[in-house]
């Protein structure tokens, strides 16, 4: 069991780890921006509708 622990300790040494490469964000397409704008407007409309329904007491 101790040999296994030592083996895992050697394998997991930071010297063997590769450096972290930050992901580069890709630009949005025009279609994705259109659907995001449409869904944002739908969310705002739903929030206005809920506010009107709640305030009708």
C-alpha positions in Angstrom: 0.0 0.0 0.0 2.9 2.4 0.7 4.4 1.7 -2.7 1.1 2.6 -4.3 1.0 5.9 -2.3 4.6 6.7 -3.3 3.8 5.8 -7.0 0.8 8.1 -7.0 2.8 10.9 -5.4 5.5 10.7 -8.0 2.9 10.6 -10.9 1.0 13.6 -9.5 4.1 15.8 -9.1 3.6 19.4 -10.4 6.7 19.1 -12.5 4.8 16.7 -14.8 1.7 18.9 -15.1 1.3 21.0 -18.2 0.7 24.8 -17.9 -2.9 26.1 -18.0 -3.8 27.7 -21.3 -6.7 30.2 -20.9 -9.5 29.6 -23.4 -10.0 32.3 -26.0 -13.6 33.4 -26.3 -15.1 33.1 -29.8 -17.1 36.0 -31.2 -20.8 35.7 -31.3 -22.5 35.2 -34.7 -25.2 37.6 -35.9 -27.8 34.8 -35.5 -26.8 34.3 -31.8 -27.0 38.0 -31.1 -30.5 38.2 -32.7 -31.8 35.3 -30.6 -30.2 36.8 -27.5 -31.9 40.1 -28.1 -35.2 38.4 -28.8 -35.0 36.4 -25.6 -34.1 39.4 -23.6 -37.1 41.3 -24.9 -39.3 38.3 -24.1 -37.9 38.2 -20.5 -38.6 41.9 -20.0 -42.1 41.4 -21.4 -42.7 38.5 -19.0 -41.4 40.5 -16.0 -43.8 43.4 -16.9 -46.7 41.0 -17.2 -46.0 39.4 -13.9 -45.6 42.8 -12.2 -49.0 43.9 -13.6 -50.7 40.6 -12.5 -49.2 40.9 -9.0 -50.1 44.6 -8.5 -53.8 43.9 -9.3 -54.9 43.2 -5.7 
